[in-house]
Amino acid sequence: MNAADLPAFEAQWWPVRLEMVPGSGEALTIAVIVRAASGQASIRQAIPPSTLSNLFGTSGKGMVLVVGHTVLEVRKQLDAAVSVEQVELPFGGVTLGAPRDCIARDLNEIFGIALRLSSAFAIPEFGAAAETPESEARRAFDEWADKVQVGVMVAAHLDSLRNAFNVQFPLAHRKKTRVGFVYGGYVAQFGVLRPGKSVSADVRALKLKLFDLDVLRRERALQFNKAEILVGYQDAGDNYTSRQRESLRESWEFVAAEARARSVRARRFDTAQSAAAYLAEQAIAN
């Protein structure tokens, strides 16, 4: 490879580690912080909530809250332009590992490299086998739902919400289906809508979510008085063409219209934290 062919995106990354037994020195990487050469920094959770639950059994839900709260608190500080070296971690036993320099094509690839090198339980995109658009969309939907769930549990502090997520229902058109959130007379599904090549698969997956909500409301008309779909909406900035930006806008209008036709409200959010804050309000109101 010639020097001219080398990637040009430079960054540093830090593992965020949780010491499982105080004083043992044995730590689990729960997140990764990446700071680009420009100074902009961000954090991503290393281990999906579902994996944490499987790893820690009866303590899994508590561990999900600890890890999720740590990521949210660090993200707030980084968004407020606090330097990585001055970040205050919310729990004892959570520490920053040594920084490492890295070079790649973009931020996502840096995160992928960092996650592969620091955690055996991470599911990074870098170097992974190619996915079909449908399977990639399902994974993106699941990740969004997991992030919203963690945010709700941190914000609401209601033990009754633990069983309100990923609720299984028998429906006439299929044996069983799972609904993202059910609490009182309120029901919601989760999904994402992203610009670029993902938009078509996202729209198809959102239509399936709306179809399940429609059937659920018709079969249980007396049980639910409010149905919504909470969509993680990635705005199309200057990195996308005008046609891609227009396609994203049209896709959102289509999803919103399909939702209205089924008496479902489509709401979009730019972050899982804002979606979680809204969902916590709905839970408290119900």
C-alpha positions as CSV (number, residue, x, y, z in Angstrom):
1,M,0.0,0.0,0.0
2,N,1.4,3.4,-0.9
3,A,1.4,6.3,1.6
4,A,-1.2,8.0,-0.6
5,D,-3.6,5.1,-0.1
6,L,-3.6,5.1,3.7
7,P,-6.7,6.2,5.5
8,A,-6.7,9.9,6.6
9,F,-9.0,9.9,9.6
10,E,-6.9,10.1,12.8
11,A,-8.3,9.7,16.3
12,Q,-7.7,8.4,19.8
13,W,-9.9,6.0,21.7
14,W,-10.3,5.0,25.3
15,P,-11.9,1.9,26.7
16,V,-14.4,2.5,29.6
17,R,-13.9,-0.3,32.1
18,L,-16.0,-1.6,35.0
19,E,-14.1,-3.6,37.7
20,M,-16.4,-6.5,38.5
21,V,-14.9,-7.3,41.9
22,P,-13.4,-4.2,43.7
23,G,-9.7,-4.6,44.0
24,S,-9.4,-7.6,41.8
25,G,-8.1,-5.8,38.7
26,E,-10.5,-7.8,36.5
27,A,-12.4,-5.3,34.4
28,L,-15.0,-5.5,31.6
29,T,-15.0,-3.0,28.8
30,I,-18.5,-1.5,28.8
31,A,-18.0,1.4,26.4
32,V,-15.5,3.1,24.1
33,I,-14.8,6.8,23.8
34,V,-13.4,8.1,20.5
35,R,-11.9,11.6,20.0
36,A,-11.2,12.7,16.5
37,A,-8.2,14.9,15.6
38,S,-10.6,17.8,15.4
39,G,-11.3,17.4,19.1
40,Q,-14.9,16.1,18.8
41,A,-15.5,13.1,21.0
42,S,-18.3,10.6,21.4
43,I,-19.1,7.4,23.2
44,R,-20.7,4.1,22.3
45,Q,-21.8,1.2,24.5
46,A,-19.7,-1.9,23.9
47,I,-22.0,-4.6,25.1
48,P,-25.7,-4.7,24.0
49,P,-28.3,-4.8,26.9
50,S,-29.5,-8.2,25.8
51,T,-26.0,-9.6,26.2
52,L,-25.5,-8.0,29.6
53,S,-28.8,-9.6,30.7
54,N,-27.6,-13.0,29.6
55,L,-24.2,-12.6,31.1
56,F,-25.3,-11.6,34.6
57,G,-28.6,-13.5,35.0
58,T,-30.7,-12.2,37.9
59,S,-28.4,-9.2,38.2
60,G,-28.6,-8.5,34.5
61,K,-31.2,-5.7,34.7
62,G,-29.2,-3.9,37.3
63,M,-26.1,-4.2,35.2
64,V,-28.0,-2.8,32.1
65,L,-29.0,0.3,34.2
66,V,-25.4,0.8,35.4
67,V,-23.9,0.6,32.0
68,G,-26.7,2.6,30.3
69,H,-26.5,5.4,32.9
70,T,-22.7,5.5,32.6
71,V,-22.9,6.0,28.8
72,L,-25.6,8.6,29.1
73,E,-23.7,10.6,31.7
74,V,-20.5,10.5,29.8
75,R,-22.3,11.5,26.6
76,K,-23.8,14.5,28.3
77,Q,-20.3,15.7,29.4
78,L,-18.8,15.1,25.9
79,D,-21.6,17.0,24.3
80,A,-20.9,19.9,26.7
81,A,-17.3,20.0,25.4
82,V,-15.8,18.5,28.5
83,S,-12.4,16.9,27.5
84,V,-12.1,13.1,27.7
85,E,-9.4,13.5,30.4
86,Q,-11.7,15.5,32.6
87,V,-14.8,13.3,32.3
88,E,-16.3,12.4,35.6
89,L,-17.5,8.8,35.7
90,P,-20.8,8.2,37.7
91,F,-19.9,5.0,39.5
92,G,-17.0,3.7,41.6
93,G,-15.1,1.0,39.8
94,V,-15.6,2.6,36.4
95,T,-12.4,3.8,34.9
96,L,-10.9,5.0,31.7
97,G,-8.2,2.8,30.1
98,A,-5.1,4.1,28.4
99,P,-5.6,6.0,25.2
100,R,-4.6,4.5,21.9
101,D,-4.0,6.2,18.6
102,C,-5.8,4.9,15.5
103,I,-6.2,5.7,11.8
104,A,-9.1,4.6,9.6
105,R,-11.5,5.9,6.9
106,D,-14.1,7.5,9.3
107,L,-15.4,7.6,12.8
108,N,-17.5,4.5,12.5
109,E,-14.5,2.4,11.4
110,I,-12.5,3.8,14.4
111,F,-15.3,2.7,16.7
112,G,-15.4,-0.7,15.0
113,I,-11.7,-1.2,15.5
114,A,-11.8,0.0,19.1
115,L,-14.7,-2.3,20.0
116,R,-13.1,-5.4,18.5
117,L,-9.8,-4.7,20.3
118,S,-11.3,-3.9,23.7
119,S,-14.3,-6.2,24.2
120,A,-15.1,-9.8,23.3
121,F,-18.8,-9.1,23.7
122,A,-19.1,-6.1,21.4
123,I,-20.9,-6.3,18.0
124,P,-19.1,-3.8,15.8
125,E,-19.7,-3.3,12.1
126,F,-16.1,-3.1,11.1
127,G,-14.9,-6.2,9.4
128,A,-18.2,-8.0,9.8
129,A,-19.8,-10.1,7.1
130,A,-22.2,-8.2,4.9
131,E,-25.8,-8.2,6.0
132,T,-28.9,-8.1,4.0
133,P,-30.8,-4.8,4.2
134,E,-33.6,-6.4,6.1
135,S,-31.4,-8.0,8.8
136,E,-29.4,-4.8,9.1
137,A,-32.6,-2.9,9.6
138,R,-33.8,-5.4,12.3
139,R,-30.5,-4.9,14.1
140,A,-30.7,-1.1,13.9
141,F,-34.3,-1.3,15.2
142,D,-33.3,-3.6,18.1
143,E,-30.4,-1.3,19.1
144,W,-32.6,1.8,19.1
145,A,-35.2,0.0,21.2
146,D,-32.5,-1.1,23.7
147,K,-31.2,2.4,24.0
148,V,-34.6,3.9,24.6
149,Q,-35.4,1.2,27.2
150,V,-32.2,2.0,29.2
151,G,-33.0,5.7,29.0
152,V,-36.6,5.1,30.3
153,M,-35.4,3.0,33.2
154,V,-32.9,5.7,34.2
155,A,-35.4,8.5,33.8
156,A,-38.6,7.1,35.3
157,H,-37.4,5.0,38.3
158,L,-40.6,2.8,38.1
159,D,-40.0,-0.9,38.8
160,S,-43.3,-1.7,37.0
161,L,-41.7,-0.6,33.7
162,R,-39.3,-3.6,33.7
163,N,-42.0,-5.8,32.2
164,A,-43.4,-3.1,29.9
165,F,-40.9,-3.6,27.1
166,N,-40.8,-6.3,24.4
167,V,-44.2,-7.7,25.3
168,Q,-45.5,-10.8,23.5
169,F,-49.1,-10.9,22.2
170,P,-51.0,-13.5,20.3
171,L,-52.6,-12.0,17.1
172,A,-55.0,-13.5,14.6
173,H,-52.7,-13.0,11.6
174,R,-49.8,-14.8,13.2
175,K,-49.2,-17.0,16.2
176,K,-47.4,-14.3,18.3
177,T,-45.9,-10.9,17.9
178,R,-43.8,-8.7,20.1
179,V,-44.7,-5.1,20.9
180,G,-42.0,-2.6,21.9
181,F,-43.8,-1.0,24.9
182,V,-47.1,-1.7,26.6
183,Y,-48.2,0.2,29.7
184,G,-51.8,0.8,30.8
185,G,-53.7,2.0,27.8
186,Y,-50.6,3.1,25.9
187,V,-48.8,1.0,23.3
188,A,-45.8,1.8,21.2
189,Q,-43.4,0.3,18.6
190,F,-39.8,1.4,18.0
191,G,-38.0,1.9,14.7
192,V,-35.4,4.0,12.9
193,L,-35.3,5.9,9.6
194,R,-31.9,6.6,8.2
195,P,-30.7,8.4,5.0
196,G,-28.9,6.8,2.2
197,K,-29.1,3.1,1.2
198,S,-30.8,2.1,4.5
199,V,-34.0,4.1,3.9
200,S,-35.9,1.6,1.8
201,A,-35.3,-1.3,4.2
202,D,-36.2,1.0,7.2
203,V,-39.5,2.0,5.6
204,R,-40.5,-1.7,4.9
205,A,-39.7,-2.6,8.5
206,L,-41.6,0.4,9.8
207,K,-44.7,-0.6,7.8
208,L,-44.6,-4.1,9.4
209,K,-44.5,-2.4,12.9
210,L,-47.5,-0.3,11.9
211,F,-49.3,-3.3,10.6
212,D,-48.9,-5.1,14.0
213,L,-50.1,-2.0,15.9
214,D,-53.1,-1.8,13.6
215,V,-54.1,-5.4,14.2
216,L,-53.4,-5.1,17.9
217,R,-55.6,-2.1,18.3
218,R,-58.5,-3.7,16.3
219,E,-58.3,-6.9,18.2
220,R,-58.0,-5.2,21.6
221,A,-59.9,-2.0,21.0
222,L,-61.0,-1.7,24.6
223,Q,-57.5,-2.2,26.0
224,F,-55.5,0.5,24.2
225,N,-56.5,4.1,23.8
226,K,-53.3,5.5,22.4
227,A,-50.8,3.9,19.9
228,E,-47.6,5.5,18.7
229,I,-44.4,4.5,16.8
230,L,-41.3,6.2,18.1
231,V,-38.8,6.6,15.3
232,G,-35.1,7.4,15.6
233,Y,-34.7,9.9,12.8
234,Q,-31.2,10.5,11.4
235,D,-31.2,13.9,9.7
236,A,-29.6,14.0,6.3
237,G,-26.9,16.6,6.5
238,D,-24.4,17.8,3.9
239,N,-22.8,14.4,3.7
240,Y,-25.8,13.2,1.6
241,T,-26.9,14.3,-1.9
242,S,-30.0,16.5,-2.4
243,R,-31.8,13.4,-3.8
244,Q,-31.0,11.4,-0.7
245,R,-32.2,14.2,1.5
246,E,-35.4,14.5,-0.5
247,S,-35.9,10.7,-0.3
248,L,-35.6,10.8,3.5
249,R,-38.1,13.6,3.7
250,E,-40.6,11.8,1.4
251,S,-40.1,8.5,3.3
252,W,-40.9,10.2,6.6
253,E,-44.1,11.7,5.2
254,F,-45.1,8.3,3.8
255,V,-44.6,6.6,7.2
256,A,-46.5,9.4,9.0
257,A,-49.4,9.1,6.6
258,E,-49.4,5.3,6.9
259,A,-49.5,5.7,10.7
260,R,-52.4,8.2,10.6
261,A,-54.4,5.9,8.4
262,R,-54.2,3.3,11.2
263,S,-55.0,5.8,14.0
264,V,-51.3,5.6,15.1
265,R,-49.2,8.7,15.9
266,A,-45.7,8.6,14.3
267,R,-43.1,10.6,16.3
268,R,-39.5,11.1,15.4
269,F,-36.6,11.8,17.7
270,D,-32.9,12.7,17.0
271,T,-31.6,10.9,20.0
272,A,-32.6,7.8,22.1
273,Q,-32.4,10.0,25.2
274,S,-35.1,12.4,24.0
275,A,-37.3,9.4,23.0
276,A,-36.8,7.9,26.4
277,A,-37.7,11.2,28.1
278,Y,-40.9,11.3,26.1
279,L,-41.8,7.6,26.8
280,A,-41.2,8.1,30.5
281,E,-43.7,10.9,30.5
282,Q,-46.3,8.7,28.8
283,A,-45.7,5.9,31.3
284,I,-46.1,8.3,34.3
285,A,-49.3,9.7,32.7
286,N,-50.7,6.2,32.3
